[in-house]
């Protein structure tokens, strides 16, 4: 549905994006990720027809955006980071206005407006003036104007920015419901949204695509080793010495944690550890067997997987050891929370 080939945009001597290539299949939700200044918004504006590309090709629904710009614009709905709303209009009045300027025939406008209102759950706000709406509902109106003409492709730039957790969940569910009948390109900084919403991810850094795959596959490719978080009882130095002798163990780190007490308010002799292994090794059975055989208490054992945040940071920074450091930091935060 959306095909991007060798897309570049330069401003004088400054290159915003360089030879970007990716595609979005029909009915798919594709997450478009990157740090600030990576070129995400530039790319999306080119796809939406707001900016001309310096070179490269974009096809949407089979139409070339350079040769058939007007036809391409009829195939897409676009929500920029700041929704293009008229605050003094009512929701319904604004959607009728948008339907007219987007070329919806007079006989179809009422049905299209009603459909957009229902799909975006705006039934109770039809006659509300837009400036009186919460930010979450203004985002809903922004999405409604993007789908009012029932386009096959939808481009959403940071649709959940500035929303509270409840509003984020509502907009996320709305976007999920649009999948299948629409192809969606979604730009966001909220990585958890990508894991919950998108079937595939494109990560861009410094104007170039650095990774394309499903979130699960990216996490598996970046981290091929299996690390374990343990809660054990016993002398911590003896436990570490014992585990360090297991083939494949790279290091063992003590994870700071709050003190625990038993029913008599006595401190329990428990320690949280992170066991980091070599790539390609599976140490779960060896760890548990060894601890039990030597009489140490194993109260909890959890495999630690990479998160999309780990993948994102590793692909968009130059630090060599970021993977291990980021994962350890994430676990520290988790234990202390």
N, C-alpha and C positions, 0 to 999 in steps of 0.2 A: 504493500500500500504506500509506504514512504520509502524512497530510495535516495540515498545521499552518496555521491561518488566524488572523491577527491575535492571536496569543497574547501575553498580558501577565501579569506577576507583580509585585505591589507588596507591600512590607513597610512599612506605615505611609506615611511620606513618601518612602521610598526605592523607586525603580523598578529591579528587577533585569533584567527584559526588557520590551520595549515593541513591540507590534504585529508580532511575528515571523511571517512567512509563508514556508513552503517545502514541498516534497513530496519523497518518496522513491519511485521507481518500483519495481515488483515485480522482485526479483532484482538490484537495484542496490546498490552500495556507495557511500554518500554520506559524504564527509568533513565534519566539523563543526569549524570552526577559530575561534579567538579568543584574545586575550591573557587573562591571569589576571584574573578579575573581570568578564569580558565577559558572562557569563550562560549559558555552555555547560552547566555541570552543573545549574543550575536548570532549563533547558529539558529536559534529558534526564530529570531526576527527574519532571517533569510528564508527559512522554511515557510513563514507566514506571509512572505511577500512584502515585508516592511523595509528590508534592506536588499540591495543587489549584491551578489557575490562577485568577488574579483575573478575567480575561476572555479571550475567544477560544475557538477550537474545535480539538480534536485528534481525528482519526479514524484508526484503525489497523484495517486489513482490513475497512473499512466500518463499524466500531463507534465510536460517540462515547464518548470517555473519561469524560465527565461523566455521561452517561446510562447507560452500560453498562460501568462500571469493571471488574467482575469478568470480563466477556467479553473486554475489551481485554487484561487481564493474562494471559489464557490464550493470547493471540495473540503475546505477546512473550517474549523471553529477555533478561535484563538483567544486565550485568556492570558494577558500579560500579568506581570507581578502586581501591578496596580490595576484593578478592574476598571474598564472604561465605562463608567456609569454617569448618569445625569442625576444628581442628588435631589433635585426639586421635582422629579417625576415620580409617579407611583410605579410599583413593580410591574403591574399589568400594562400601564401606559408605555413604560420604557420598552417592554418586550414587544409590544405592537409596533413601536417605532423601529426597533431593530429588525423585526421581521420584514417591514416594508423596505428598509434600505438594503437588506440582504437579498431582496428579489423574491421573497415568498409571495405567491400569487394571492390576490385579495380573497379568493374563495377558500384558501387553505390557512389563512392567518389565524383565525380563531382556534382551529384545531391544533396548529403548531404551538401557539402561545399556551393553550391549555395543557398540551403534552409536556412542554418544558417546565411549566409550573408544577405539575404533578411529579415529574421525574426529579426535580430539585427540591421537592417538599416545601413549596412556597404557598400552599393553598391558604394558609391563615394570614398571609401578608400581601395578598394581591393588591389591595388598595392602600397599602402603607407607603408613605413617602420614603424614598430610598435613604435619605440622610438620617432617618430615624431608626434604621435597621442597625443591628449589631454587626461587627466586622464579619462574623461567621455567616450571617444571612446575606451580607453584601457579596461575599464570595460565592454564595449559592446563585445570586442574581447574575454574577459574572459568568458562572458556568452555564446558566440558562441562556444568556445571550450568545454563548459560543455554540450551543447546540440547537438554537431556535430553528435553523434551516435544515436540521437533520443531516449534518455533513458526515461523510464516511471517516474523516480524520479529525482529531481534536488535539490541539497543542496547548498544554497547560504549563505556565511558568510560575513556579513557587505557589501553588494554589492554597497551601496551608500555612504560609508565612504569617506570623502574628496572631494565630488563633490559639485559644486555650485548649486544653486536652480534650474536652468534650466536643468542641467544634471540629477539632482535627479528626476525631473518630467519625463524626457525621459526614464531613467532606470526603474522607477516605472511603466510606461505604458508598457514597454517591458515585465516586469515580469507579469503584468496583462494578457497580450496577451498569455503568455505561460501557464496560468492556463487552466484547462479543459483537454488539451492534455497531460499535465505533472502534477505530484504531486510535490509541492514545499515546502521545509522547509527553512524558511527565518530567519536568525539571524540579528538583527539590534538594534542600540541604538536610532534611530530616531523614537520616539513613534508615531508621526503623520503619518509616513509611514505605520505603522502597521494598524492604523485605516482606512487608505485609500486603503490598499492592501490586508490585511489578513482577512479571514473569521473566523479564530479562533486563540487563543493565548495560549501559554504555558509560564508561568513566573517561572523562576528558581532563587533561592537565596541560597547561601552557599551550593551549590551542591545538593539541593533538590527542587522538583517541589512544588510551593506554590499555584498555581492557574492554571486552565485550563478551558477556555470557550471562547465565542465570546467576542470581545471588548465591545459590547453593554451590554451584560449580566453581565460582570465583573463590569462595571461602575454602573449598577443598583443594583448589590448585595452589593457593597462596600458602596454606599451612598443611603439609602432608604428614606431620608428626602428630602423635596423640599424647597430649600432656594431661596430668591428673592433679586434681585438687583433693587433698586428704585431710581428714580430721582424725588424729591418732592420740592415744594416751600412752605415756611412758617417757623415759628420759629422751629429750629431743635429740641430743647429740648422738646417742646410740642408734636412734631411729634413722637419722641422716646417714650415719656411717654404714648401717646395714643396707639402706636403699642405694647408696652410692656405688655399691659393689655389683649391682644388677647390670649386666651388659646392655648398653643402649641408653643408660641414664646420662644426660649431659650435666644437669645441675639440679640442686634441691634448694628451694627458697622457703624461708619461714614467712608466712603471711601474718602481719600484725592483726590482732583481733581484740575485741573487748574481753575483759576478764569474765569468766563464768564461775558460778557457785553452785554447789549442791544444795539439798534441802536444809542442811545444817549451816548454810552460809559459808562453807569451806570451799576454797578454790579447787576446781578439778584440774587434774594434770593432763590437759588436752592441748594439742598444738595443731594449727592449720599449716599445711605444707603444700607447695606447688612443685611437682616433679616434672621436669622438662626432659623430653626424650629426643633422640636422634630422629631425623626424618625416616619414615618408613617402618618404624618400630612400634610394636604394640605391647605395652608393659603391664596392662591391667592385671592379668592373672599372676604374673611374677610378683608384683607388688603385694597383692592381697595374700598370696600363699606364704611369702616370706615373713610378713608381719605376724600372721597368725601362728606360724610355726615357732617363732621366737617369743611368743607370749605378749606381744603388744596389742593394744586394743585398737581396732579399726572401726571407728564410729560412722564415718562417711567417706565415700569415694566417688568422685565425679569426674567424668572426662570433660576436659576444657576444649571447646571448639573455638575456632576463629569467628569473629563477628564481621559484619559488613564494614564496620568502622575500622577494624584492623586492616582489611583489604584496602579500603579507601585511603587510609593514612600511608600504607606502605607504597601504594601506587602513585601517590601525589607528593611524596617527600623523598629526599635523597639519603635519609639515614639508613645505614646498612642493617642495624640491629633493631629497627623500630618494631618489627613483628613481635619479638619476645618481650620487649619493654612495654609495648602497648597492651599486650595480653595480660602481663603481670599487673600493670596499673589498673586494668579493668577489674581484675579479680580482687585487688586490694580494696577498691571502692565497693565492690559487691559485698565483701566480708564485713567492712566497717559500717555499711549502711544499716 
